[in-house]
Amino acid sequence: MDVHERRVLPEGWEWKRLGDVIKYKKGRKPVTLLDEETEGSLQYLTAEYFRTGNSKNFVPKEELSKCILCSEHDIILIWDGSKAGDIFMGLNGVVASTMIKIEPEEKLLETYAHFFLKTQFQNFKEHTNGSSIPHVSKLSFDNTRIPLPPLPTQRRIVSILEKAEETKKLRAQADELTDRLLQSVFMEMFGDPVRNPKGWEIVKLSKIGEVNSGFTLNSQRSANNNNLFPYLRVANVFHNKLDLNEIKYIHLSDNEIERFLLRKNDVLIVEGHGNIEEIGRAAVWSEEISKCVHQNHLIRVRLDEKYMLPYFLSYFLNMYGDHGYFSSKSSTTSGLNTINTNKVRNVKIFLPLLPLQQKFARIVEIIEAMRQSQNQSKQQIEDLFSVLMQKAFKGKMVA
């Protein structure tokens, strides 16, 4: 008897192998893929879709009968690739060849299965096969045990978890509204970055700040475990905010430290990204980590603050980028879209009065303080949801 069977479940519950209560179909790559949507076509749900929420490929109507289709009620699991083990529901389109469509049997609700499979993400990640391209182990997947209560109990559990998940969505919407508020404040104070309706003086960014690239990753650095420094990479820099949950370390020689060391109020700009719409996104470094450096896929701008403040520049660049400035200046090599330091130095930026920039910076700081409080609330909601999930599948949440 395995560890699952030793756990006591409530009366009427039973342990089942996923392979006994779930069937699944692997997606297929269609013969023809279109770059634009046509009448009757459907999105091809590739990895690009899960990164951006949009697909650059569509399957023509005449080929749909040969494909595996999914609707918003179907569960999709990424089977192959770096995202193997990720679970999704609520999609409409054509299942890509790297994914499977999960079909629970009648005694297993789709939404109950979806919530349970989300708890198994780490398990699937740890049991992937493949040396170069990881994929979920079929044996591990089929042998995973699911606690199966009667259908009425499944429905009650799903109802509770859906309410908890809705709270998470509301928290995310509050974060999005905060971002929109600051953009609206910027527009009200300074005007549109592209049109410059207030007639501010125009200067090149190189006239008011130093623009430099970061260090280049290589095998020698990665193999050297001495003189290690925390460093920022593309995964840490987003539109007007940083994600510092995962920080990596790298070797730098003594004479490189000063060159690549970040200082408070440096503005970081994404130099290279697989998604052309993400290059040029910018955020302000506030020295959250001591002696931190930056990789070459991030460009650093160090402003002369007699003329321009970092929060103004960050919001300007992100809004400028939304209008396509950086994507229009980029080049593409091996699927990576890039800009260079010269492109950034040549950005034409308007120069508002310094007191107005200072006022905007104070507003940003106040709202960022509120955001930190929101982040604590967000983490509390995440923790509560995790506890509910654990209790749900141990039979401790409903009678």
Secondary structure, DSSP 8 states (H G I E B T S, - for coil): --HHHHS---TT-EEEEHHHHEEEEE----S--BSS--TT-EEEE-HHHHHHS--S-EE-GGGGGGS-EE-TTSEEEE-BSTTTT-EEES--EEE-TTEEEEEE-TTS-HHHHHHHHHHTHHHHHHTEE-SSS-EE-HHHHHH-EEEE--HHHHHHHHHHHHHHHHHHHHHHHHHHHHHHHHHHHHHHHH--TTT-TT--EEEEGGGTEEEE--B---HHHHH--SSEEEEE-GGGEETTEE--SS-EEEE--HHHHHHHB--TT-EEEE-EESSGGGTT-EEE----STT-EEBTTEEEEEE-TTT--HHHHHHHHHHHHHTTHHHHH-EEETTEEE--HHHHHT-EEEE--HHHHHHHHHHHHHHHHHHHHHHHHHHHHHHHHHHHHHHHTTT-S--
